[in-house]
Amino acid sequence: MDCEFSGATPATLAEFNLAGGVDNLQTFYDISLVDGYNIPMGINYIPAKNTTFIPPNLTNCACIATTGWVYSPTGNGTFYSNVTYPIPLESEETNESVSAWCPWLNLAFPPTHPGNGIYPYPDDNVQRPAFAPCNSACAATGTDKDCCIGKYHDPNICKPSQYSKSVKAVCPDAYSFAFDDQQSTFIIPKGGGWEVVMCPEGRSTDILRKLGSEMFELASGGKLSSHSLKRLRNATYIMEERGSAGVVRPWTVMVMVCVVVACTWATF
């Protein structure tokens, strides 16, 4: 594993709470863009003996928001994590469109001012580099409102910024601001491990929105009904448009696995 940390650099994070829930028998995890975005990332779950029943389309998430790494969908907006379980994917972005998802003012390294002021600036028609790290709203402005601190440290007051909305469009399963846990946290029974993959090629996943009811069933009861398992094998069901489960997921201990500034991979 080759990981470096720089407090001034926006970074895609993999975050884990290894002993979550009231009885410390759950694992909470997420891909976080709360501190910004610098590279694509995926998390693949490695089941333990007690968790082999969990389909991989409820666990294997990815955020791919860099030009050159976005592959076209397989024709039905899913891909198969194995021969049985299709994973729902974000289906709108292309390598061309994903190059401009970061709001101009959030760019960590904006393109050089064109034409010595002759042309309008900022200007999204200016060519951006393929690698364009994006600061979070908090990092870009430092305001209490964007950082959800002070009087804004309240989920009823602190609302998604344009950065957060842009994150959700390109990486639906990613954590995008301080109070985004309802739409961004994966909860499974305790046990097993993870492969954290830097720079995977493919598409961002859309698991928590598309399969919210199954995720809630797993998180609240620690198991899945035969009916749910049947639905999770059905590509037509998985492609249907649904809202998020709206599950409140409190965090306890957070373990930061890796802050990355270069493409690599690690297995845990």
N, C-alpha and C positions, 0 to 999 in steps of 0.2 A: 504494500500500500504506500503510495507516494502522495501525502497530503500536506499542505501548508496552510497556515492561517494568517490572514492580514485583516485587521480590523477596518481598514479603509476599502476593502474589496468586497463588492456584492458577491454573495455565495449561495449556491443551491445547497440545502442541507438535508440529510436524512436524520430524523429524530426518533428516539425510542424511549418509552417508559416500560421497563421490563417487568415491573411488578405493580400494575395498576388496578384500579377498582377498589371497592370497599374491602374485599378480602385478599387483595394483592394477588389475584389469580388470573388477571388479564394482562395482555400486552397491548399498549397503545403505540401507534407509529404513524409517521407521515413524511411526505416530501414537503419541505418548507421553502417558500420564497419570501418569507417575512423579512429576511435580511437582504433580499435581492436575488438576482439570478445570474449565474455565469456559465453553467454547462448543463446539458441534458443529464437526467439521472433516472434510474429505475431501481425498484426494490423487488427482489424475488424471494418468496418465502420458502424455507426448507422445513417441512413438517416434522414434528416429533411423533412418537407412537400414539400419543393421545390426540393429535390434531390431523391425522391423515385423512379424516373425513371431510376436511375443509376444501372445497374446490378452489383451484388456483385463480379462477376469475373473480374471487372475492379478496385476494391477497396481493396479487402482483401488479403494482402500480408503476406508472412512469410519467415523467414530465419532459417532453422533447420540444423545445422552443428555440432551436438554433437552425439557421439556414444550412442545408446540406445533410441534415440528419432526419428530416421528415420524409417518410415513405408514404406512398399512396395507400389508402385502405384496400383491403382485399376484395372489394366489390360489395361487401355487405356491412361495412362499418365495424367489423370485428376481426380478431385473429384468434387462433386456437392456441391456448397455452399447452394443451395436449390434444389428443384425438377426440376428447369429449367436451371440454368446457371452453366456449368462446368468450373472449374478454371484450367488453364494449370499449370502443375507441372514440376519441374526438374525431369528427369527420370533415370539418370545414377547412382547416388550415392546409396551406401548401408551403413549399420552400420559399416561394416568392412572398406570400402574405405574412409568414412567420417572421420575416426579416424586419417588419415594421411594427410588431406588437407592442414594444416598449414605448411608453409615452416619451416624446422628445426630451422633456425636461428631466426625465429619469435616467437618460443614457449616462453611463459612467464615463464614456469616452466619445462624446459627440463628434461627428465629422467636422473638419475644418470649415470655418466660416467662408462661404463661397463668394467669389467676386468682390471681395473687399467692401462688402456692404451694399453692392449694387442690387443684389437679389434679396428677396425677402428671407428672413431668418428668424426663428427656425423654419425649416422647409422640409417636409417629409418626402419631397421628390429628390432630395439630395441622397446620393447613394450611401447606404450605411455599410460598414464592414460586416463580413459574415459572422465574425465573433464580436458581439456587441453586448457586454455585460450591462445589466439594468439595475439601478438602485431602487430600493423600495421607496414608498412614499415618505416613510419616516427618515430614511437616510438622505433623501433628496432635499427635504425641507426642514427637518428637525423640529417641526412644530408639535405642540401637545396634541392637536387634532389628528395629525397623521401618525403620531407615535402612540396614540391611545393612552396618554398619561394625564396626570392632573385631573381636571374636571371631566376629561374625556375617557377616563379609565372606567368605562361602563359600556357593556354591549348594547344598551339601549340608546347610547349617545354617539359612540364611535362607530362610524359607518364606513363601508368600503370606499376607497379612493378610486380615481381613474386607473391607477396602477393595479389595485386589487381586482377591479373588473376586467382589466386586460389579462391578468394572470389567469383568472377563471375561464376566459374565453380560449386561451391557448393551452392551459393545463388544468382541466376541470377538477382533478383530484388533488391539486397542490394547495397547501396552506398559504394564504395570500396577505393576511393582516392579523392583528392580535386576537380578534374575536371571530375568527373564521373556523373554529374547531368543529362546528356542527356539520360543515360540508367538506372537511379535510382530514379527519382523523379515522384511521382504521383500528378496529378493536377486535381482537381474537383471543381465544383461550391461551393462557400462559404455556409456553413450551416451544421448541423449535428454534430455528435460526434464520439468518437472512444473507442473501448475496446482494450487496450494494453495487450497482453497475454504473460507472461513469461513461457518458457519451454513448448510450445505446442508440442504435438506428431503429426507426419505427415511427410510432405515433404516441401522443399522450393518451392515457387511459381516461375513461369516463365511468368508473365503477361506482362511486358513492352516490351519484345522481341516478344512474340507470338501475342499480341493484340495491337501492337504499333499504327496501323492506327486508331483503335477505340479510344485509349487513346488520340491521337492527335485531333481527331474530337471533343471529349468531352472537352479537354483543350482549344481548339481554339474557339469553338462555344457555349460551355455551354449546348449542347444537343446532342442527337444521332438520326440518321435517322432510319426509320423502317427497312431498309435494314441491318444496323449495328446491331440493336437489334435481328434480325433474325439470323445473323451470330453468335452472342454471345450465342445463344442457341444450336449451332451446334457443337457437340463434335469433329466431323471429321475435321471441319474447324479449331477449336482451337488446334488440335494436329499437324497441318501442320507446317513445319519449315519456319520461316520468320525472317527477320532481324529486328533491332530496328527501331523505327520511326525517330530517329535522330532529335528530337525536342530540341531546345535550351530552357532551363528553368531557367531564372534568379531568384536567391533567394533574398529576402529582410530580414524581421525580422525572426529570428529563435527562436523557443521555445523548449528548451530541456525538454522533459517530464520526462524521468526517466533514471538513470544509475543504472544498476542492478548487484548485485554480488550474488544473491540467487534467487531460483525459487519461483515466486509468480505471482499474477495477479492484474490488476487494471482496473477499468472502469471509463471513462471520459464522 
